[in-house]
Amino acid sequence: MDFTITEEQSMLADSVAKFIENDYDFESRQKAAESELGYNQDLWQTYADLGWTAVPFDEDDGGLGGGPIELMLMMEQFGRGLLVEPFLANIVLAGGVLRRLATEEQKAEWLAGIISGETHAALAFAEPQARFDISNVATSAKVEGDGYVLNGSKSLVLNGGSAKLLIVPARTGGAQSDEDGITLFVVNTDTAGVDVKSYKTVDAQQAAEISFNNVTVSGTDILGTVGDGYSTLQAVIDEATLAVCAEAVGIMRTMHDKTVEYAKSRVQFGVPIGSFQALQHRLVETLMECEQSQSVLLWSAMVNDADGGDARKSIHALKHQIGTAGISVAKEAVQIHGGMGMTWDLDIAHYFKRLAAIDLLFGNADYHLDKFVDLSR
């Protein structure tokens, strides 16, 4: 398998890396995260102007025709910078559904604004009772006249507080956990009956609890075919899982690098603590965790880019690797930094929080190990 990236892909990764180095320091990140909005809207518009928001979309839709490789390269750099702007929610999740299912008219109405940075959207897929099972959908959509009436609730909707456009999986048929019978609807957040309660998550991201009380939508608000939305939803979640794993690899590598530099400068008993053999062994272990995670990420990205038969299996393997290795690297980084590793003013603690959140997002390590075993039988 050829792991060589193209010149265009290298330029994309370099552009993100240079932006983070020159224009996105930790203090700026904290200021954006602590604002009422939770991110910097001007910077979000800059991402759109630089073409980053257009990368995963087809050229016919106003995008750049990128795929899993480009997404991996960008998200890895986003992890290094610990970006709080809602790329995952807007572009990967909500945009991922629209680029797969939306008609030309729907793309013109909704997708163009997302790519330009003007429209914020969210995929409201998780429900309180579902845990990690995305087919467990209790939100109902009942036929009424030429449209549908939605009732139910969604939890941990990323970017839900800023979104003007929601993509909502609702059940139009089948039992609560059936894969068949799930339909995807587009709902404006200002529609009567939509209640949004936004909050900040532990990793400085934005999320919301959203309830639907007799919300009326029309037939033109349906994405794809009635009752056949599960496969698209699963494909989008798989892509998002790959994206956050790439982000995690960037975080892990940054935490390791920062810890190595700290060990070189922190003096104890008259010598740098990095000269202690026991500490060197621990840092070698974290380096190996980073390298192994990078290797699994590359494999998964290549398999998914080629749409190979092991694509979903590779996602499960990758998420398990990230869930176990990521927490291990993060713990070592905090412990070696000592008490200051837990302080709010040091970036190490915030990298740790994001890794901990990624471990649970789209299924934790144990969940994906079980799924990997199921596919291996």
Summary of the structure (lengths in Angstrom):
residues: 377
radius of gyration: 21.1
end to end distance: 24.6
largest distance: 79.7
contacts: 1303
relative contact order: 0.11
helix: 56%
strand: 15%
